[in-house]
Every structure is written in structure tokens, then in C-alpha cells.
């Protein structure tokens, strides 16, 4: 399961960073989920709650924020968001979820029609901030 492995990676990275900062336990981890990836937040939460048992993150709260996917055309510099596009087709959304790079096959710049654009935000999952208790 894709989300389960993401939960495992977030937990491992959070613990690694906490140890690097000499924290004795994690209290809060803020996680950003990029819209382009189409990550199921509830599955990641469930994975984190299951995996954190017996670790320094056992009492940590995992707080999620969604980040809209945004693009910028390399041809005309126009910027737009994924939510502005009409992508009601479930097959397209699923394809983008598993391989975000295929977004270039389904979307064109709304201003000039170019397929040459970059993803400027809203891709993947990352840890924005961790808070913990210092070692005494």
C-alpha cells in the first residue's frame, strides 16, 4: 500500500530528525500533503498511529495540511492551480496519483496551450516541522 510506506517514511524521518536535535520524544509533527499526489490522508494517519507505538513518537500528534498543486508555464510564464482544471475523469486522477510526471500528458497551459510547464508546488509529501521534548 502506497500510503502505508509513506507513513513509515514520515515516521522514520521524524525520529531521525528528533534524534539529531537531541529530543527525547516527539510531541508534534506537521506534514504537508501535495494535492498532485492524491494521497489518502486517513490511510497515512492510520499508518502513523499504528507504526508509532513503542517509539519516541508514541505520544506525537500528526497534523496534516493540504497543499494545492500549482504550475507555471515555461513558454508564457502563466501560473495556475490544478483545482482550476477540469479533471473529473477518475482514470486521469489515478494516473497522476501514481506517476505525477504524467500530468504533462493531460494538462496544457490554459493561457497558451503549451505542454511545457513546471510543477511549482503541491507535489509529494514532506515534513514541515517537528516539535519535541528536549533531553534533560
C-alpha positions in Angstrom: 0.0 0.0 0.0 1.5 3.3 -1.1 0.2 5.4 1.8 1.5 2.9 4.4 5.0 3.2 3.0 4.7 7.0 3.1 3.6 6.8 6.8 6.6 4.6 7.5 9.0 7.1 5.8 7.5 10.1 7.6 7.8 8.4 11.0 11.4 7.3 10.3 12.4 10.8 9.1 10.7 12.4 12.0 12.5 10.2 14.5 15.8 10.7 12.8 15.5 14.5 12.9 14.4 14.3 16.6 17.5 12.3 17.5 19.6 14.7 15.5 18.2 17.5 17.6 18.7 15.5 20.8 15.0 15.4 21.6 13.8 12.7 24.0 10.4 12.4 22.5 8.3 13.8 19.6 5.2 15.8 20.5 4.0 17.1 17.2 4.8 16.6 13.5 3.4 18.9 10.8 3.1 17.1 7.5 2.2 18.7 4.1 0.4 16.6 1.5 0.7 17.8 -2.1 -2.6 17.6 -4.0 -0.9 16.3 -7.1 0.0 13.1 -5.4 -3.7 12.4 -4.4 -2.6 10.9 -1.1 -5.3 9.4 1.1 -4.8 11.3 4.4 -6.8 8.9 6.5 -4.7 5.9 5.5 -1.4 7.8 6.2 -2.9 8.8 9.7 -3.8 5.2 10.4 -0.4 4.0 9.4 1.3 6.6 11.6 -0.9 5.7 14.6 -0.1 2.0 14.2 3.6 2.4 13.5 4.4 5.0 16.2 3.7 2.6 19.1 6.8 1.8 21.1 8.8 4.7 19.5 9.8 8.1 20.7 6.8 9.4 18.6 4.2 7.3 20.5 2.6 10.4 22.0 3.1 12.7 19.0 0.2 14.4 17.2 0.5 14.3 13.4 -1.1 17.4 11.9 -1.8 17.4 8.1 -2.0 20.3 5.7 -3.0 20.0 2.1 -1.0 22.0 -0.5 -2.7 22.8 -3.8 -0.8 21.8 -6.9 0.4 24.8 -8.8 2.1 25.0 -12.2 3.9 27.6 -14.2 4.2 27.6 -18.0 7.8 27.8 -19.3 6.6 29.3 -22.5 4.4 32.3 -21.3 5.1 32.2 -17.5 1.3 31.9 -16.8 0.7 30.3 -13.3 -2.4 28.2 -12.4 -3.6 25.6 -9.9 -4.7 22.0 -10.5 -8.1 22.7 -8.9 -8.7 25.3 -11.7 -8.5 22.4 -14.2 -11.5 20.3 -15.1 -10.1 16.8 -14.3 -13.2 14.9 -13.4 -12.0 11.8 -15.1 -11.1 9.3 -12.4 -8.6 7.4 -14.6 -6.7 10.6 -15.2 -6.6 11.5 -11.4 -5.5 7.9 -10.6 -2.7 8.0 -13.3 -1.4 11.3 -11.8 -1.6 9.9 -8.3 0.7 7.0 -9.1 3.0 8.8 -11.6 2.8 12.6 -11.1 5.0 13.2 -14.1 2.2 12.1 -16.4 0.4 15.4 -15.6 2.1 16.8 -18.7 0.2 14.3 -20.8 -3.2 15.5 -19.6 -2.8 19.2 -18.9 -1.8 22.2 -21.1 -1.2 25.8 -20.1 -4.6 27.4 -20.0 -3.2 30.6 -21.4 -1.1 29.4 -24.4 -1.7 25.7 -24.7 1.9 24.7 -24.2 2.6 21.3 -22.5 5.9 22.7 -21.2 5.3 23.7 -17.6 6.8 23.0 -14.2 5.2 21.9 -11.0 5.9 24.7 -8.6 4.2 23.3 -5.5 1.8 20.6 -4.4 3.8 17.5 -5.2 4.6 14.7 -2.8 4.6 14.7 1.0 7.0 16.5 3.3 7.6 17.2 7.0 7.1 20.9 7.6 8.0 21.0 11.3 8.6 18.8 14.3 8.3 19.7 17.9 9.6 17.6 20.8 10.7 17.5 24.3 14.4 18.2 25.0 16.6 15.7 26.8 17.4 16.9 30.3 
